[in-house]
Amino acid sequence: MSPRHHLVPKKQALLCAAAALALPLAAGCGGSGDPKKPEPASLQELAEQTNCSVTGKRKVADMEQGNCKNDLGRYVLVSFSSDKKMNTWLEEAKPWGGAYLVGASWIVVSEQKTLETIRKDLGGKIVHGDDHSWGDGNGGHGNGGGHGGGEHGG
């Protein structure tokens, strides 16, 4: 046996190991069985994906916001310049209650049922703000304010 013969199995083992490591990475790129993953989107792109015409549009340096009303319900779209800005905004909003569909540098604010429908188009994760129910068995303040954020689980 020559020394060269001993290198071939080592090279072959290295190639097999590299292929084995690469396979899960390549499989993860397909995404055919995965739920829709949220992608960064502008306010206009979010509106188009949910088939709404934005009203009451407001824009500042780090975010853009607009209102929508269509057959899905009423909701607010908010697009951010970064995930960091979005997370800061969300942490400030949670104490007020409510439900939020959170994606990649965007948030949709609405009722749980509406967010569940919108999530089919946009992806994302539904999170809830603080629970403001009074524990009176009436599901909240009794004024229809819709701030019982913790009522739907999360």
PAFI-488072 format. One record per residue: residue number from 1; y, x negated, z of N, C-alpha, C, O, CB in turn. Coordinates in nm, 3 decimals, decimal comma. Glycine has a CB too. Layout:
N
PT  seq      n.v      n.u      n.w     ca.v     ca.u     ca.w      c.v      c.u      c.w      o.v      o.u      o.w     cb.v     cb.u     cb.w
PT  NUM        Y        X        Z        Y        X        Z        Y        X        Z        Y        X        Z        Y        X        Z
...
end
This chain:
154
PT  seq      n.v      n.u      n.w     ca.v     ca.u     ca.w      c.v      c.u      c.w      o.v      o.u      o.w     cb.v     cb.u     cb.w
PT    1   -0,118   -0,084    0,000    0,000    0,000    0,000    0,123   -0,088    0,000    0,130   -0,189    0,071    0,000    0,095    0,121
PT    2    0,219   -0,049   -0,079    0,343   -0,124   -0,083    0,443   -0,062    0,013    0,429    0,055    0,048    0,400   -0,129   -0,226
PT    3    0,546   -0,138    0,058    0,649   -0,082    0,146    0,721    0,036    0,083    0,766    0,127    0,153    0,749   -0,189    0,183
PT    4    0,730    0,034   -0,049    0,798    0,143   -0,119    0,727    0,277   -0,096    0,791    0,382   -0,086    0,805    0,113   -0,269
PT    5    0,596    0,272   -0,089    0,517    0,393   -0,068    0,550    0,460    0,066    0,546    0,582    0,076    0,368    0,360   -0,075
PT    6    0,583    0,382    0,167    0,615    0,438    0,299    0,752    0,505    0,302    0,775    0,592    0,386    0,610    0,329    0,403
PT    7    0,845    0,467    0,214    0,978    0,526    0,210    0,977    0,665    0,148    1,059    0,749    0,186    1,072    0,437    0,133
PT    8    0,888    0,689    0,056    0,886    0,818   -0,014    0,864    0,933    0,085    0,939    1,030    0,079    0,776    0,818   -0,121
PT    9    0,767    0,928    0,174    0,752    1,039    0,269    0,874    1,057    0,358    0,908    1,170    0,393    0,631    1,017    0,356
PT   10    0,941    0,947    0,395    1,061    0,959    0,478    1,172    1,028    0,400    1,240    1,116    0,453    1,108    0,821    0,526
PT   11    1,191    0,989    0,275    1,294    1,053    0,192    1,260    1,200    0,171    1,347    1,287    0,177    1,308    0,980    0,056
PT   12    1,133    1,226    0,146    1,091    1,364    0,124    1,113    1,446    0,252    1,157    1,561    0,244    0,942    1,369    0,081
PT   13    1,084    1,390    0,367    1,106    1,460    0,494    1,254    1,488    0,516    1,292    1,596    0,562    1,049    1,379    0,610
PT   14    1,339    1,389    0,482    1,484    1,409    0,495    1,533    1,519    0,403    1,614    1,603    0,442    1,558    1,279    0,466
PT   15    1,484    1,520    0,280    1,524    1,624    0,185    1,478    1,761    0,232    1,552    1,859    0,221    1,467    1,595    0,045
PT   16    1,357    1,769    0,283    1,306    1,897    0,335    1,389    1,944    0,454    1,420    2,063    0,466    1,158    1,885    0,375
PT   17    1,425    1,851    0,542    1,506    1,888    0,659    1,643    1,936    0,615    1,695    2,034    0,669    1,519    1,769    0,755
PT   18    1,703    1,867    0,517    1,834    1,909    0,467    1,826    2,047    0,403    1,914    2,130    0,422    1,888    1,806    0,365
PT   19    1,719    2,069    0,327    1,703    2,199    0,263    1,684    2,309    0,368    1,737    2,419    0,353    1,583    2,197    0,166
PT   20    1,609    2,278    0,472    1,586    2,377    0,578    1,715    2,411    0,651    1,736    2,525    0,690    1,482    2,325    0,677
PT   21    1,801    2,311    0,670    1,930    2,337    0,735    2,024    2,414    0,644    2,101    2,497    0,692    1,995    2,206    0,777
PT   22    2,019    2,388    0,515    2,110    2,452    0,421    2,072    2,597    0,395    2,159    2,679    0,364    2,112    2,375    0,290
PT   23    1,945    2,631    0,406    1,900    2,766    0,374    1,968    2,874    0,458    2,015    2,972    0,401    1,752    2,776    0,392
PT   24    1,975    2,861    0,591    2,046    2,966    0,668    2,193    2,976    0,632    2,249    3,085    0,635    2,033    2,939    0,817
PT   25    2,255    2,864    0,598    2,395    2,869    0,559    2,413    2,945    0,429    2,503    3,027    0,415    2,452    2,728    0,546
PT   26    2,325    2,917    0,332    2,333    2,987    0,204    2,302    3,134    0,222    2,365    3,219    0,158    2,237    2,924    0,102
PT   27    2,206    3,166    0,307    2,171    3,306    0,330    2,286    3,382    0,392    2,304    3,500    0,363    2,048    3,317    0,419
PT   28    2,366    3,317    0,475    2,479    3,381    0,539    2,591    3,414    0,443    2,676    3,497    0,475    2,531    3,294    0,647
PT   29    2,594    3,352    0,328    2,700    3,375    0,231    2,681    3,504    0,155    2,778    3,563    0,108    2,709    3,260    0,134
PT   30    2,557    3,551    0,141    2,530    3,670    0,062    2,594    3,794    0,120    2,663    3,867    0,049    2,383    3,691    0,049
PT   31    2,571    3,820    0,248    2,634    3,931    0,317    2,590    4,068    0,271    2,654    4,167    0,307    2,778    3,920    0,302
PT   32    2,482    4,080    0,192    2,445    4,211    0,139    2,405    4,309    0,247    2,432    4,429    0,233    2,333    4,195    0,040
PT   33    2,340    4,262    0,355    2,298    4,354    0,459    2,396    4,362    0,575    2,377    4,443    0,666    2,164    4,313    0,510
PT   34    2,500    4,281    0,572    2,596    4,279    0,682    2,695    4,393    0,670    2,726    4,438    0,560    2,670    4,145    0,685
PT   35    2,745    4,441    0,784    2,853    4,539    0,778    2,977    4,475    0,717    2,991    4,352    0,715    2,885    4,596    0,918
PT   36    3,067    4,557    0,669    3,189    4,506    0,606    3,265    4,419    0,704    3,292    4,460    0,817    3,278    4,622    0,556
PT   37    3,299    4,299    0,661    3,374    4,207    0,746    3,521    4,219    0,712    3,558    4,218    0,595    3,324    4,059    0,729
PT   38    3,606    4,230    0,813    3,748    4,244    0,787    3,807    4,117    0,730    3,772    4,006    0,771    3,822    4,283    0,915
PT   39    3,897    4,133    0,634    3,966    4,021    0,573    4,115    4,037    0,598    4,163    4,148    0,617    3,935    4,012    0,421
PT   40    4,189    3,924    0,599    4,334    3,935    0,613    4,390    4,022    0,501    4,345    4,013    0,387    4,400    3,795    0,612
PT   41    4,488    4,104    0,533    4,546    4,193    0,434    4,691    4,222    0,469    4,728    4,228    0,586    4,465    4,323    0,424
PT   42    4,771    4,240    0,366    4,910    4,281    0,386    4,914    4,429    0,420    4,814    4,500    0,405    4,997    4,250    0,260
PT   43    5,028    4,475    0,464    5,045    4,617    0,494    5,014    4,701    0,369    4,946    4,803    0,379    5,189    4,646    0,544
PT   44    5,062    4,658    0,255    5,039    4,732    0,131    4,891    4,736    0,094    4,842    4,839    0,049    5,119    4,669    0,017
PT   45    4,820    4,625    0,114    4,677    4,622    0,084    4,600    4,715    0,177    4,508    4,784    0,134    4,623    4,480    0,096
PT   46    4,637    4,717    0,305    4,573    4,808    0,399    4,596    4,952    0,358    4,504    5,035    0,363    4,625    4,784    0,541
PT   47    4,719    4,983    0,319    4,752    5,119    0,275    4,671    5,159    0,153    4,619    5,270    0,146    4,903    5,130    0,245
PT   48    4,659    5,069    0,057    4,582    5,097   -0,064    4,435    5,120   -0,031    4,373    5,211   -0,087    4,595    4,984   -0,164
PT   49    4,380    5,038    0,058    4,239    5,051    0,094    4,209    5,179    0,171    4,094    5,225    0,172    4,196    4,932    0,176
PT   50    4,309    5,236    0,235    4,289    5,362    0,308    4,352    5,480    0,235    4,357    5,591    0,289    4,346    5,350    0,450
PT   51    4,400    5,456    0,114    4,455    5,561    0,029    4,570    5,637    0,095    4,566    5,760    0,106    4,346    5,659   -0,010
PT   52    4,672    5,562    0,139    4,787    5,628    0,199    4,916    5,568    0,143    4,919    5,453    0,097    4,784    5,616    0,352
PT   53    5,020    5,646    0,148    5,154    5,598    0,116    5,224    5,571    0,248    5,240    5,661    0,330    5,234    5,702    0,028
PT   54    5,266    5,448    0,267    5,328    5,407    0,392    5,467    5,465    0,405    5,547    5,460    0,311    5,332    5,255    0,403
PT   55    5,497    5,521    0,522    5,632    5,568    0,554    5,680    5,494    0,677    5,600    5,433    0,748    5,635    5,723    0,577
PT   56    5,808    5,498    0,702    5,863    5,435    0,822    5,832    5,287    0,830    5,808    5,234    0,938    5,812    5,503    0,944
PT   57    5,832    5,220    0,717    5,796    5,079    0,711    5,899    4,992    0,782    6,019    5,007    0,760    5,781    5,034    0,566
PT   58    5,849    4,901    0,868    5,935    4,807    0,941    5,876    4,668    0,927    5,755    4,650    0,931    5,949    4,847    1,091
PT   59    5,963    4,568    0,911    5,916    4,432    0,896    6,004    4,338    0,978    6,127    4,346    0,973    5,914    4,390    0,747
PT   60    5,940    4,249    1,052    6,007    4,141    1,123    5,935    4,011    1,082    5,840    4,015    1,004    6,005    4,163    1,281
PT   61    5,979    3,900    1,135    5,927    3,771    1,092    5,774    3,759    1,101    5,712    3,703    1,010    5,989    3,663    1,175
PT   62    5,714    3,810    1,207    5,572    3,787    1,231    5,481    3,906    1,204    5,359    3,893    1,212    5,554    3,745    1,369
PT   63    5,539    4,021    1,172    5,456    4,140    1,152    5,525    4,243    1,064    5,647    4,243    1,047    5,419    4,202    1,286
PT   64    5,442    4,331    1,010    5,491    4,443    0,929    5,415    4,566    0,974    5,294    4,560    0,997    5,473    4,416    0,775
PT   65    5,485    4,680    0,987    5,426    4,801    1,040    5,466    4,920    0,955    5,577    4,924    0,901    5,468    4,824    1,187
PT   66    5,376    5,017    0,942    5,407    5,139    0,870    5,317    5,252    0,914    5,208    5,230    0,968    5,394    5,117    0,720
PT   67    5,362    5,374    0,892    5,289    5,495    0,931    5,216    5,554    0,812    5,264    5,547    0,699    5,384    5,599    0,992
PT   68    5,099    5,611    0,838    5,021    5,678    0,733    4,975    5,813    0,783    4,947    5,832    0,901    4,901    5,592    0,691
PT   69    4,968    5,907    0,692    4,910    6,038    0,720    4,842    6,084    0,592    4,906    6,096    0,487    5,020    6,142    0,768
PT   70    4,712    6,109    0,601    4,636    6,158    0,487    4,515    6,236    0,538    4,513    6,277    0,654    4,592    6,041    0,394
PT   71    4,415    6,257    0,452    4,299    6,335    0,494    4,216    6,263    0,601    4,129    6,326    0,663    4,213    6,367    0,374
PT   72    4,239    6,134    0,623    4,171    6,061    0,731    4,233    6,091    0,866    4,167    6,080    0,969    4,175    5,911    0,704
PT   73    4,359    6,128    0,866    4,432    6,154    0,989    4,566    6,082    0,989    4,615    6,040    0,884    4,350    6,111    1,110
PT   74    4,625    6,068    1,107    4,751    5,995    1,124    4,720    5,861    1,189    4,642    5,854    1,283    4,854    6,077    1,210
PT   75    4,782    5,755    1,136    4,758    5,624    1,193    4,872    5,530    1,158    4,952    5,556    1,068    4,625    5,567    1,142
PT   76    4,878    5,420    1,234    4,980    5,318    1,214    4,909    5,191    1,170    4,812    5,147    1,233    5,064    5,294    1,344
PT   77    4,957    5,131    1,061    4,905    5,004    1,012    4,998    4,893    1,057    5,120    4,907    1,048    4,890    5,005    0,856
PT   78    4,941    4,784    1,105    5,021    4,669    1,147    4,954    4,544    1,091    4,836    4,518    1,117    5,034    4,662    1,303
PT   79    5,030    4,466    1,015    4,981    4,341    0,957    5,059    4,226    1,019    5,181    4,234    1,036    4,996    4,341    0,801
PT   80    4,989    4,118    1,053    5,050    4,005    1,124    5,043    3,877    1,042    4,960    3,865    0,952    4,981    3,984    1,259
PT   81    5,131    3,783    1,074    5,133    3,655    1,004    5,018    3,565    1,049    4,984    3,470    0,978    5,266    3,584    1,027
PT   82    4,957    3,593    1,164    4,844    3,512    1,212    4,764    3,592    1,314    4,812    3,690    1,370    4,894    3,379    1,274
PT   83    4,641    3,548    1,338    4,558    3,611    1,441    4,620    3,589    1,579    4,608    3,675    1,666    4,415    3,554    1,438
PT   84    4,685    3,475    1,599    4,748    3,448    1,729    4,856    3,552    1,757    4,864    3,605    1,868    4,807    3,306    1,732
PT   85    4,941    3,582    1,658    5,046    3,683    1,675    4,984    3,820    1,700    5,032    3,898    1,782    5,138    3,689    1,550
PT   86    4,874    3,849    1,628    4,807    3,977    1,644    4,751    3,991    1,786    4,767    4,095    1,850    4,694    3,992    1,541
PT   87    4,685    3,887    1,836    4,626    3,893    1,970    4,733    3,908    2,078    4,712    3,979    2,176    4,543    3,767    1,997
PT   88    4,846    3,843    2,060    4,957    3,857    2,154    5,006    4,001    2,155    5,027    4,059    2,262    5,073    3,761    2,118
PT   89    5,025    4,059    2,036    5,071    4,198    2,024    4,971    4,292    2,090    5,009    4,383    2,163    5,091    4,237    1,875
PT   90    4,841    4,271    2,064    4,738    4,359    2,118    4,734    4,353    2,270    4,719    4,456    2,336    4,602    4,322    2,061
PT   91    4,748    4,236    2,327    4,748    4,224    2,473    4,869    4,295    2,534    4,860    4,347    2,645    4,746    4,076    2,514
PT   92    4,982    4,296    2,464    5,100    4,368    2,512    5,083    4,519    2,496    5,138    4,596    2,575    5,226    4,321    2,437
PT   93    5,007    4,562    2,396    4,989    4,705    2,369    4,883    4,770    2,456    4,896    4,887    2,492    4,954    4,726    2,224
PT   94    4,778    4,698    2,491    4,666    4,756    2,566    4,705    4,830    2,693    4,647    4,935    2,722    4,569    4,649    2,601
PT   95    4,801    4,780    2,772    4,838    4,854    2,893    4,889    4,996    2,864    4,887    5,081    2,953    4,943    4,778    2,969
PT   96    4,934    5,022    2,744    4,984    5,154    2,708    4,872    5,250    2,673    4,896    5,369    2,651    5,080    5,144    2,591
PT   97    4,747    5,199    2,666    4,633    5,284    2,633    4,611    5,288    2,483    4,662    5,205    2,409    4,653    5,425    2,687
PT   98    4,535    5,385    2,439    4,512    5,405    2,297    4,389    5,334    2,245    4,318    5,265    2,318    4,629    5,359    2,221
PT   99    4,365    5,352    2,116    4,251    5,291    2,047    4,304    5,212    1,928    4,400    5,252    1,863    4,147    5,399    2,001
PT  100    4,240    5,099    1,902    4,287    5,005    1,800    4,169    4,958    1,716    4,065    4,919    1,770    4,360    4,885    1,865
PT  101    4,184    4,962    1,585    4,088    4,900    1,495    4,144    4,763    1,461    4,251    4,753    1,401    4,062    4,988    1,365
PT  102    4,072    4,658    1,500    4,122    4,522    1,490    4,046    4,447    1,382    3,923    4,443    1,382    4,111    4,449    1,624
PT  103    4,122    4,389    1,289    4,063    4,309    1,183    4,118    4,169    1,183    4,159    4,118    1,288    4,087    4,374    1,047
PT  104    4,120    4,105    1,068    4,169    3,968    1,052    4,319    3,972    1,029    4,363    3,993    0,916    4,096    3,894    0,935
PT  105    4,396    3,954    1,131    4,544    3,956    1,127    4,600    4,094    1,094    4,709    4,104    1,038    4,595    3,855    1,025
PT  106    4,527    4,200    1,128    4,578    4,336    1,114    4,517    4,427    1,220    4,410    4,399    1,274    4,548    4,392    0,972
PT  107    4,589    4,537    1,249    4,544    4,638    1,346    4,581    4,775    1,292    4,687    4,793    1,231    4,608    4,614    1,487
PT  108    4,493    4,871    1,314    4,523    5,011    1,286    4,521    5,083    1,421    4,427    5,067    1,499    4,419    5,075    1,183
PT  109    4,624    5,162    1,447    4,635    5,235    1,573    4,621    5,384    1,543    4,693    5,439    1,459    4,772    5,205    1,645
PT  110    4,527    5,450    1,612    4,507    5,592    1,592    4,410    5,645    1,697    4,382    5,577    1,796    4,455    5,622    1,449
PT  111    4,359    5,765    1,674    4,257    5,824    1,759    4,122    5,766    1,722    4,102    5,720    1,610    4,257    5,979    1,746
PT  112    4,030    5,767    1,815    3,895    5,712    1,795    3,830    5,764    1,667    3,779    5,685    1,587    3,807    5,745    1,915
PT  113    3,831    5,895    1,647    3,764    5,956    1,532    3,822    5,905    1,400    3,748    5,874    1,307    3,775    6,110    1,538
PT  114    3,953    5,896    1,394    4,019    5,846    1,273    3,984    5,700    1,249    3,956    5,660    1,136    4,172    5,863    1,284
PT  115    3,984    5,620    1,354    3,952    5,477    1,341    3,808    5,457    1,294    3,781    5,366    1,215    3,974    5,405    1,474
PT  116    3,717    5,540    1,341    3,577    5,528    1,297    3,566    5,551    1,147    3,487    5,484    1,080    3,488    5,629    1,373
PT  117    3,642    5,644    1,093    3,641    5,671    0,950    3,706    5,556    0,873    3,652    5,511    0,772    3,714    5,802    0,920
PT  118    3,820    5,509    0,919    3,891    5,399    0,852    3,809    5,270    0,855    3,814    5,190    0,762    4,028    5,375    0,919
PT  119    3,734    5,252    0,962    3,652    5,131    0,975    3,552    5,117    0,860    3,517    5,005    0,822    3,576    5,133    1,108
PT  120    3,506    5,228    0,805    3,413    5,224    0,691    3,478    5,156    0,571    3,408    5,092    0,492    3,368    5,366    0,654
PT  121    3,609    5,170    0,556    3,681    5,110    0,444    3,729    4,968    0,473    3,727    4,882    0,385    3,798    5,196    0,406
PT  122    3,772    4,944    0,596    3,836    4,817    0,628    3,749    4,719    0,704    3,776    4,599    0,703    3,958    4,843    0,707
PT  123    3,643    4,767    0,770    3,568    4,683    0,862    3,644    4,674    0,993    3,726    4,761    1,023    3,544    4,541    0,801
PT  124    3,619    4,571    1,070    3,691    4,551    1,195    3,614    4,603    1,315    3,501    4,651    1,303    3,825    4,618    1,189
PT  125    3,679    4,593    1,430    3,619    4,631    1,557    3,714    4,724    1,631    3,834    4,699    1,636    3,586    4,505    1,643
PT  126    3,662    4,831    1,686    3,744    4,925    1,763    3,750    4,877    1,908    3,647    4,857    1,972    3,687    5,071    1,754
PT  127    3,871    4,860    1,958    3,892    4,824    2,098    3,983    4,929    2,161    4,054    5,000    2,091    3,954    4,680    2,112
PT  128    3,979    4,937    2,293    4,056    5,039    2,365    4,152    4,977    2,463    4,124    4,874    2,525    3,962    5,135    2,438
PT  129    4,264    5,042    2,477    4,361    5,003    2,578    4,320    5,056    2,713    4,211    5,112    2,729    4,501    5,053    2,541
PT  130    4,408    5,039    2,809    4,381    5,084    2,946    4,360    5,235    2,950    4,420    5,309    2,873    4,495    5,044    3,039
PT  131    4,275    5,278    3,041    4,247    5,420    3,062    4,356    5,479    3,150    4,377    5,434    3,263    4,106    5,441    3,125
PT  132    4,426    5,579    3,100    4,534    5,643    3,175    4,497    5,783    3,223    4,584    5,861    3,262    4,658    5,650    3,090
PT  133    4,367    5,813    3,221    4,328    5,946    3,271    4,345    5,949    3,422    4,332    5,847    3,489    4,181    5,981    3,231
PT  134    4,375    6,064    3,473    4,401    6,080    3,615    4,277    6,118    3,693    4,282    6,138    3,815    4,506    6,184    3,636
PT  135    4,167    6,127    3,623    4,044    6,163    3,692    4,042    6,308    3,737    3,971    6,342    3,831    4,023    6,075    3,810
PT  136    4,120    6,395    3,670    4,129    6,536    3,710    4,031    6,624    3,633    4,033    6,746    3,646    4,270    6,587    3,689
PT  137    3,945    6,560    3,552    3,850    6,639    3,476    3,909    6,698    3,349    3,837    6,759    3,271    3,796    6,748    3,561
PT  138    4,038    6,681    3,327    4,101    6,733    3,206    4,112    6,628    3,097    4,174    6,653    2,994    4,238    6,787    3,239
PT  139    4,054    6,511    3,119    4,052    6,408    3,016    4,184    6,337    2,998    4,208    6,280    2,891    4,012    6,468    2,888
PT  140    4,271    6,338    3,096    4,394    6,264    3,079    4,511    6,330    3,146    4,496    6,396    3,249    4,425    6,245    2,935
PT  141    4,625    6,312    3,088    4,751    6,359    3,146    4,769    6,510    3,135    4,853    6,568    3,203    4,866    6,291    3,079
PT  142    4,690    6,573    3,050    4,705    6,717    3,032    4,819    6,752    2,939    4,851    6,870    2,922    4,725    6,783    3,166
PT  143    4,883    6,651    2,878    4,994    6,679    2,787    4,960    6,650    2,642    5,047    6,655    2,556    5,114    6,599    2,827
PT  144    4,832    6,620    2,615    4,792    6,592    2,478    4,843    6,461    2,425    4,849    6,441    2,304    4,838    6,701    2,389
PT  145    4,882    6,370    2,513    4,939    6,244    2,473    4,841    6,148    2,407    4,884    6,056    2,337    4,997    6,178    2,590
PT  146    4,711    6,168    2,427    4,613    6,085    2,359    4,602    5,943    2,412    4,559    5,855    2,338    4,644    6,080    2,216
PT  147    4,639    5,917    2,537    4,630    5,782    2,589    4,510    5,759    2,678    4,514    5,670    2,763    4,754    5,750    2,663
PT  148    4,405    5,835    2,663    4,285    5,813    2,742    4,198    5,707    2,678    4,082    5,734    2,646    4,207    5,943    2,760
PT  149    4,251    5,586    2,657    4,188    5,480    2,582    4,047    5,447    2,624    3,966    5,411    2,539    4,269    5,361    2,590
PT  150    4,014    5,455    2,750    3,883    5,416    2,796    3,780    5,528    2,787    3,663    5,504    2,819    3,892    5,369    2,935
PT  151    3,816    5,645    2,745    3,728    5,760    2,746    3,612    5,746    2,648    3,506    5,805    2,670    3,805    5,883    2,714
PT  152    3,631    5,671    2,541    3,531    5,666    2,435    3,441    5,545    2,443    3,364    5,519    2,350    3,599    5,670    2,302
PT  153    3,449    5,469    2,550    3,367    5,349    2,561    3,422    5,240    2,474    3,531    5,254    2,418    3,223    5,378    2,523
PT  154    3,350    5,132    2,462    3,409    5,030    2,380    3,327    4,915    2,360    3,368    4,822    2,291    3,529    4,990    2,432
end
